[in-house]
Amino acid sequence: MRFIALLLLGWISVSWAGDEIHPVRLGKKFGYVDSSGAVVVEAKLDWAWPFTEGRAGVRQGRNWYLISETFERVSPLRYDWIGPFCGGLAPAREGKLWGFIDRNGKWVVKPYYSDVRPFRGGVAAVQLGGQPSLVDKTDFFEGVAGVDLAPPVGDRMAPAAVGGKWGVISDRGNFIVEPKFTDLGDAQEGFIPAKLGTLWGYVDTKGEWKIPPQFLSAKGFRSGWAKVSAVNGKDGWVNFEGKFVTVRPAVDLAAVHAP
């Protein structure tokens, strides 16, 4: 109740219809603003995510909570970290282990993994084992206007992002692809960036190689093309067939079909 009361203290009386709410960092604290830039929740939180699928994880002290778009606490449960929602599920951490929660804050996949990615295309990359390393969480703020991407002091985490092996699970927590990769990105348009040894390529959601490992880095696909860095140092783009170009062609969105 104290948490909810604290949020309501900063709640300015506005019409929410059509407003898009964003987190904003003021000093070392976070609050929320509407599309006009008006503050709707005072900056008294230690961290606040953008809303995804009508939910957002916020942190006060060491405790994370799940809130709705009306800034009400969704569940009495506390967590040690909450990520963005996709397909009705969000990664969450309890102690050093990760699982997935639903929009009601209930554990759908109980904490078991040493690191996870958000669900994309009905699957998620997870890691078993490994050694702790520092992970910067600010990537999820990309494209959100008015947010200082520099995290507040101490607001970083160390799940387990070095060593160990990555695999792919379903939304029920069952392995679709057993852990065998050095690293995995998010599934986008049917392809998952996959690292084996020191090189990146792309696998499908069954873990089969579609573009063999040959890049120094590989991003997710968007509209049929993915940004990569070749071993010769050139940056460029690759399509579903593995064709590399240094300039991304104009894309006919209606003609793009993921395999």
N, C-alpha and C positions, 0 to 999 in steps of 0.2 A: 504493500500500500504506500509506503514511503516513496518508493521509486515512481509509482504512478503520480503521486501528489507532486513530486518534484517536476515531472514533465508538465503537469497541468498548470503549474505556476507560470510557465512560459507560453501558455496557449493564448494567443491573441484571437479575439472574436472576428473571424472572417468567413466568407462563403467558400466552402471547399470545392464546389462544383466546377470542374474544368481546371482546377489548379493542379500544377505538377509540383510535388514537394521534393526538395533536394536537401541533403545534409550540407552544412557549411561549418568551416572551422574558423572560430574567432579566438585568437590567442592560442591557448593550449586546450581549449574545450570545443565541443561540437554541439550544434543545435540544428534546426531545420528552417528553411525558408521556402516561400511559395514562388510561383513563376515570375512574380513581379519583384522578387528580392526582399519582400517583407518577412521579418522574422516571425515564425509561428510557434517555435519552441526555443526558449532561451538556450544559449550555449553553456550548458552545465553538465553535459555528458563527456566522458573520456574518449568515446569513439562512437560513431554513428554511420551505418552503411546506407547507401541509397536503397529505396524500396524496390524490391523485385517480387512480382506476383502478390502484391499487397502486403508484404511483410518486410521487416528490417531487423537486423541484429544491432543492438546497442550495448555499450559497456559503461558501467559505473563502478569505479574502483577496479577490482579484479573480476567482477561478476558480469557475465553477458546475459541479456534477456532478449526475448522476441516480442516485437510490438507490431500492432496493426497500423493502418494508415490514419486511424483516429488517435494514434499514440497511446492506445491502451495495451497493457501487458497481456499477451496472448496466453501464456502458460506460467504457472508458478515455478516451473523448473528453471534452474540456472545452469549455465554452461561455461566452459573455459574459452570458447570461441564459436562464432557462427558465421557462415559464409552466405553467398547469394543463393536465392531460390531459382531453380530451373526444373520444369516438369513436376512441380509440387514438392520437391525435396531440396534441402540445403545441407551442406557439410557442417558438422558441428564436432567440437572436441570436448572430451571429458577426461581430465588429467592429461595423460600423454597419448591417449588413443582417440581415433576418429571414427565417426559413424555418420548417419544422415537422419535428419528430423523432417517431419511433415509441417504443414502450415499451422497445425495446432500445437506444435512444439513437442510432439511425441516422437520417440525414437522408432524409426522404421527399420533402419539397419543399425543395430547396437554398436557402440564403440568397440572396435576390434583392430583397425588398421593403423599403421604408423603415419600415414599421410594419405590425403585424398584430393581429388579434383571435383568441381561441381559436375552434376549430371548434364550431358549434352547428347541429344539424339537417343535418349533412353539408356545410355551407358555412362559409366564413370571410371576413370583411372584411379587405382588405389595402390598403395605400397605396403609391403610387409617387411619388417626388419629395417635396417639402416641406422645411420648415425645422425644425431641432431645437427642442424645447420640453421643459419638465420634466413628467414623468409620475409620479404617485404610484401605487405598486404595491399599496397596502394593501387595495384593494377585495376582493381574493381571500380575505382573512381574514374577511369578513363572516359572522357566524353561528358562528364557531369560538370556543368558550368558553376563557377563560383566556389570551387573547393580547392583549398591548398593541398597539393598531393603529399607534401612532407608530413610523415606521421608524427604525432605527438611523442615527446620523449618517453622511451620505454614501451611504446605500443608496437612492439614487434613480437614475433613468436618463434619458437624453435620446435617444430613438430618432428620431422625426420625426412629430410629431403636429399640426403647424400648417402650413397650406398644402398644396399638392399635391391629388390627387384619390383618392377611395376607390372600390374595386370589390369584387367577390365572386369567390372562386375555389372550385374543387372540391378534394377531398382529393388530387388528382393535380397540383395547382398550375395547372390551366387556368382561364382567366377565364370565368366564367359571365356576369358583368356587368362590362363594361369600366369602368375608373376614370372616374367622372363626378360623384360626390357630394362635397359639402364634408366630410361625416363619415358614418360608419355605426356602428351598434351591433351587438350580437350577435343572430343569428337565434334567435327563440323562438316556438314554436307557429306556424311558417310565416311570421312577419312580422319584418322587420328595421327598427329605427329608422333613418331616413335624413334627413340634413340637406342642404338645397339653399339656398345663400345663408345667410340668418340663421334660417330656420324649419325645424322638424322635421315629418316625417310618417312614413308606413310604406310599405315596398315588400315584395313577396314575394321568394322566393329566385331569381326570374328578373329581378329589378330593376324590376318594373312597379309603379307607384304603386297602392296599395290605399286609403290614406288620404292625401290631398294634404297638402303642407307647410302647416301652420297653427299650430304650437305653438312656444313658446319652448324647451321641453325635452320629451323623450319617453323613457320607460323601456321595457324589454322586456315582452312580454305574459306574464302568469301567470294560468292558469285563465280565459282569455278576456277579461281586462281588462289595460290598461296605464296606468301613472301618467303624467300629462302636466301641463304648465303652459300655459294658454291665453294669447293675446296680451293679454287684458284683465287679466292678473295673477292670475286664479283658478286654483287647483290642483284637479285632478280626475282622472277616469278615462275612458278611451275603450275601446269594444269593437271587435270585428272590422269592424263596419259603419261605424265612425267616430262613433258616438253618444257625446256628451260628457255626463258626470254629475259632480256635485260630491261625491256619496257613492257609494261602490262598492256595488252591489247584492249580496245574498247569492247565492253561486254554487253551483249544482248541478253538482258535478264530473263526474258521470256524463253530464250533458247537454252538456258543453263539447266541441266538435269544432273543431279548427283547420282552416282551409280548405286 
